[in-house]
Amino acid sequence: MPFGLKRFQQAEALHFITFSCFHRLPYLQQPEPKSTLEPTRARHQARIYAYVFMPEHVHLLINEPPAILLSQFLKSFKQSASASSRAAAISSRKPATPTATSVASRPVPK
């Protein structure tokens, strides 16, 4: 973070926040990360006035949650979105099926 910037937290103001995925990869194409926003919002009593999910970034117009800092709310949302995405990716993987291997046969000695 650049030196000298002033943060305005707990000012009961609206914040327009944009954040992107790691290396701007399209992790938000699936519905799982989007479905975690409402439970996180309800748990922390935040007011979200508008949001846009793009494949690799998110825009939020949000009021500060009353009990925690905005950074803590974002951390909670990102963690739950990441966990649900990972769980969906793991459950969608097909288990590896064993393949038949050929065994060279040799004549049995008499």
C-alpha positions as CSV (number, residue, x, y, z in Angstrom):
1,M,0.0,0.0,0.0
2,P,1.4,3.5,-0.8
3,F,2.6,5.5,2.1
4,G,0.4,8.4,3.3
5,L,-3.0,7.2,2.2
6,K,-5.7,7.7,4.8
7,R,-8.3,5.0,5.4
8,F,-11.9,6.1,6.1
9,Q,-13.4,3.2,8.0
10,Q,-16.3,3.2,10.4
11,A,-17.4,6.5,8.9
12,E,-20.9,5.0,8.0
13,A,-20.3,5.8,4.4
14,L,-20.7,3.8,1.1
15,H,-17.7,2.2,-0.4
16,F,-17.2,1.2,-4.0
17,I,-14.8,-1.8,-3.9
18,T,-13.2,-3.6,-6.8
19,F,-11.0,-6.7,-6.3
20,S,-9.7,-9.3,-8.7
21,C,-8.8,-12.9,-8.6
22,F,-5.3,-14.3,-8.3
23,H,-3.5,-13.4,-11.6
24,R,-6.9,-12.2,-12.9
25,L,-7.8,-15.8,-13.6
26,P,-11.5,-16.5,-14.3
27,Y,-12.3,-18.2,-11.0
28,L,-15.7,-16.5,-10.7
29,Q,-17.3,-18.1,-13.8
30,Q,-19.0,-20.8,-11.7
31,P,-22.0,-20.1,-9.5
32,E,-20.4,-21.2,-6.2
33,P,-18.6,-18.0,-5.3
34,K,-21.6,-15.9,-6.1
35,S,-23.8,-18.0,-3.8
36,T,-21.6,-17.2,-0.8
37,L,-22.2,-13.4,-0.9
38,E,-25.7,-13.4,0.7
39,P,-24.9,-15.7,3.6
40,T,-21.8,-13.6,4.4
41,R,-23.8,-10.4,4.1
42,A,-26.5,-11.7,6.4
43,R,-24.0,-13.1,9.0
44,H,-22.3,-9.7,9.3
45,Q,-25.4,-7.5,8.8
46,A,-23.8,-5.6,5.9
47,R,-25.8,-3.6,3.4
48,I,-24.9,-4.3,-0.2
49,Y,-26.6,-1.9,-2.6
50,A,-25.1,-3.2,-5.8
51,Y,-22.7,-5.9,-7.0
52,V,-21.3,-7.2,-10.3
53,F,-19.5,-10.5,-10.6
54,M,-17.3,-10.7,-13.7
55,P,-15.3,-13.9,-14.5
56,E,-12.1,-12.5,-12.9
57,H,-13.2,-9.6,-10.7
58,V,-16.0,-8.2,-8.5
59,H,-17.5,-4.7,-8.0
60,L,-19.3,-4.0,-4.7
61,L,-21.2,-0.9,-3.5
62,I,-21.4,-1.6,0.2
63,N,-22.1,0.1,3.5
64,E,-19.8,-0.8,6.4
65,P,-21.0,-3.7,8.6
66,P,-21.9,-2.5,12.1
67,A,-19.8,-4.9,14.1
68,I,-16.6,-5.5,12.1
69,L,-14.3,-3.6,9.7
70,L,-14.9,-3.7,6.0
71,S,-11.6,-5.5,5.5
72,Q,-12.8,-8.3,7.8
73,F,-16.0,-8.6,5.9
74,L,-14.1,-8.9,2.6
75,K,-11.8,-11.4,4.1
76,S,-14.8,-13.5,5.3
77,F,-16.4,-13.4,1.9
78,K,-13.2,-14.2,0.0
79,Q,-12.5,-17.2,2.3
80,S,-16.0,-18.6,1.9
81,A,-16.1,-18.1,-1.8
82,S,-12.7,-19.8,-2.2
83,A,-13.7,-22.7,0.0
84,S,-17.0,-23.3,-1.9
85,S,-15.1,-23.1,-5.3
86,R,-12.6,-25.6,-4.2
87,A,-15.2,-28.0,-2.8
88,A,-17.2,-27.8,-6.1
89,A,-14.0,-28.4,-8.1
90,I,-13.1,-31.4,-6.0
91,S,-16.6,-32.9,-6.1
92,S,-16.8,-32.4,-9.9
93,R,-13.6,-34.4,-10.5
94,K,-14.2,-37.9,-11.7
95,P,-12.4,-40.6,-9.8
96,A,-9.6,-42.2,-11.7
97,T,-10.6,-45.5,-13.2
98,P,-8.1,-48.2,-13.1
99,T,-6.9,-49.3,-16.6
100,A,-6.2,-52.8,-17.5
101,T,-2.5,-53.5,-17.9
102,S,-1.2,-56.2,-20.1
103,V,1.1,-58.7,-18.5
104,A,3.6,-60.4,-20.7
105,S,3.2,-64.1,-20.5
106,R,6.1,-66.5,-20.4
107,P,6.0,-70.1,-20.9
108,V,6.1,-72.0,-17.6
109,P,9.2,-74.1,-17.2
110,K,8.6,-77.9,-17.0
